[in-house]
Amino acid sequence: KWGVVLLELSQHPTFKRECLFNMARSMMDHGKYLSMYAANGGNWLQVESSGLACVALLFPEFKLSPLFYNTAMKRLAWVNAGAFLPDGFQSEGSPHYHRFPLTTMSSALKLARYLSMPIPKSLLEQYEEGVEAMQYIAYPDITLPMLSDADPERFPAVEVMEAGAEFFERDDFLWFATKGREGKPPVQPSHDFTHAGYCVMRDKWGPDGQVLIFDAGYFGSGHQHEDKLNFVYYAGGRELIGDPSIYSYKRDEFELY
């Protein structure tokens, strides 16, 4: 996001030339570091590779930008092959950590398409499957249940669905992105994630629908909880039986206590 902020505000009188130069140099430093020292895998490598691609795309004047971009695309295609399960869900088994890398990939892929840069076909297929998985795990209000590690509030899935609708022009993605105003929902309201281990039982699509999501026991590759075989339930426009997830992401006095 900082690269976009820098470009949008570069002509603002508040930003001095020295400040802009230092910010641009910091982007170069980030790119160099990420290209040399990669995370082992999982959402960290997905997210940092998306960031490396964004640096390359936002700063084509950097001599290393072609290297940054090629490295990022190869890493994303490689890590996604293991980070996404065959049913499209992120291997850590957390809806929050399914959404997180998809949002960063959305930024990189949208920039790449806008600038007519090549995108590996396998990467687009992995991304599309990830977006598709999100629509089935989402609550009727298009937020995500807090199963396994998650922030202490339900995150919206709309941002990812908007990017998916823009990329693939799918009616089901558009339906979620517009909260039902446009497009069409998937044919089947219920879904079985046979690899991620979530059984989603939904009576119908729409904000007045109800859904029970049963955690069938897949432990996950990270950010997992040991309270398997539990469930969450949403009906009547609100979550009636929820998962408290964790509180350590809440930066307040109570969490410190």
N, C-alpha and C positions, 0 to 999 in steps of 0.2 A: 504493500500500500504506500510506503514512503516514496517509492519511485514515482508513482502517479501523483502524489501530493507535490513532489518537487517540480514536476513538469507543469502541473496546473497553476502553481503559484510562482513560477519562475519570473514572471514579469511584474509581480506585485512589488510596490515600492518598499514594503517592509523588509523584503529579503535583500540583503546586501550581496554583492558579487562574491565576496569572500565566503559567506555562508553557503551560497549555492555551490561554490567550488568544493567546499569541504563535504557537503552532502553527496555530491556526485562522486568524490573520491572514496567516500565510505561505501558507496555501492560497488565500486571497483574492488575495494578490499573484501567486501562480502563475497563477490563473485570469485575472486582468487581463492579465498579460504574454502568455499563450498566445493570448488572444482578439485581442490587438493585433498580435502578431508571429508569423506562422505560418511554418513551414519550407516550402521550395519543393515538396516532394513526397516520395515514397518512404516508407520505414519510419519516418523521423523524423516526418513529418506524421501518419502512421497512429497512432503511439504517443502523440504529444503531444495529438492530438485525443481519443484515448481517455482520457487523463489529465484533459483539460478537462471531459469528460463526467462523470467520476468526481467531480471537485470539485463540479460542479453538483448531482449526485445525493446526495452525502454531506452537503452543506451547503445545504439548501433555504432556510435562514433568510437567506442572502445575497440581497440585492436583485437582484444581477446573475446569479444562478443560472439563471433562464430564458433569458437571453441566452447564457450559457456553454453550456447544453445544446443549444439550437438551432444555435448556431455549430458545436459539435462534431459533431452529427449530419450537418449539411450538408457539412462538410469531409470526414468519413469517407466518406460516399457518393460524394463527388467524387473523392477521392484513390484510393479502392479501384477505381474504374472504370479507372484507368490503372495502378495498382500491382499488380493481379492480372491475369495473362494469361488469354486465353480458355480455357486448360485448367485454370485455378484456381490455378496456381502464382504466387507473388510474383515480380514482374518482375526482382528482383535476382538470381534464380537460385540462391540459397543456401538450403538447407533450414533453416539456423539463422535467417536473416533472413526466412524464411517463417513460422517458429514465433513469432518475437519479436512482431510486431504482432498476431498472432492471440491471444497470451496477454493482451495489454493490452486488445484488443477484447472478449475474454471477460469481463474484469472489468467493463467498462462496460456490456455488454449484459445480463449477469446482474443487475447493480444496477437497470438500467432496467426489466427485466421484473419484478423483485421489487416495484418501486415503481409498477408499472403506467403507466410513461411510454411515449409513442409512439416507435416505432422505424421508420425508413423501410424499406419492403419491400425495396428494392434493396440496402440495407445487410445485411439478413439473408441475402439470396440470395448476396451476395459472400462473406459470412462462412462460409456453409454450403459453398460451393464450395472455399474455402480449407481448411476442415477435411477435406473429402473428399480433396483432393490430398495432405494429410499422411499419410493412411493408406497410400497407395501407395508413398510414398518412404521410409517407415519400415522399419527392419530388423526381423527376427523378434522381437527382444527389446523392440520398441516404442521404440527410440532412433533418433536421426536421424544419417545419415552426415555426415561433416564435409567436404562438397564446397563449394568456394569458401570465403569467410570464415566461420569458426565459432570458438567457444570451444575451448580445447585439450582438451576432453572431449566425449563424445557426450551431447547433451541428450535427456531423455525427451519423448515426444510425448503421454504419458498425460494430462497436465493439460488440453491443448487438446481431446483426444478426450472427456474427461469433460464439459467444457462443451458440446461439440457434441451428445453423447448427451442431456444434460439439456435442451437447447434444442429439438432436432428429433425426439427420440424415435426415432432410427433404429437398427435392429438392428446395422448394421455399425459405427456409432460406438460403440455400447454394447459390442460385442465387443472393440474396441481399448481402451476405457476400463477394462474389467474383465480385460484380458489373457486373453480367451477363456473366462472363467467364465460369461458371459451373452451373449446376442445371437448374431448370425451374421456371419461374415466376408463380404466382397464375393464375388461369383460368380467373377470373373476374378482370379487371383493376379498376373498380369503387367499392365503398363500402359505406354503410350507417351505421354509428355508432349510433344506435337508442337510446342508453342510454347516451353516451358521447356527442351526439348532433352535430357531424361533418358529413357532406355529402361530400364525396370525389368523384368528377367526373373526370375521367381520360380517355383519348382517347386510350392509349396503354401503355405497359410497355417498359422501356428502356430510355436511357439518352436523346433521342430526343422527348420524349413524352411531353404532356402538361396536366396539372391538375389544377382544381379549387376546393378549399376546402371551403365550406360554413359552417359558424358557426351558427348552427340552434337554439342556445339559451340556452343550458344547462349551468347553472351558475358555477357548480363545487364546490367541498368541500373546496377549498383553492387555493390561488395564481390565483384567477380568475379576469377577467376584465369585465367591464360593457358595452363594445362595441359589444354587440351581434348582430347577423344578418349581420355581415360583411363577407368578404371573402378574400382569398389570391389566387394569380394566378401565375403559373410557366409555361413558354413556351420558346422554342428556346434556351434551355440551361441556363436560368437565371430566377430569380424571377422578374416578371414585376409589380405585385401589392402585396406588402408585408404588414405585421403587424409590427409596430415598437417595440412592446412589451414594456419593461421598460428599463430605462437606469441606474437604481440604482445599478445594478450588475457590472457596468463598473467602475473600480477603477482608475479613472484619474482625472485631475484637473477640467475638465468641469463638471463631475458628482458632485464633491464637490461644485462647484459654484452653 
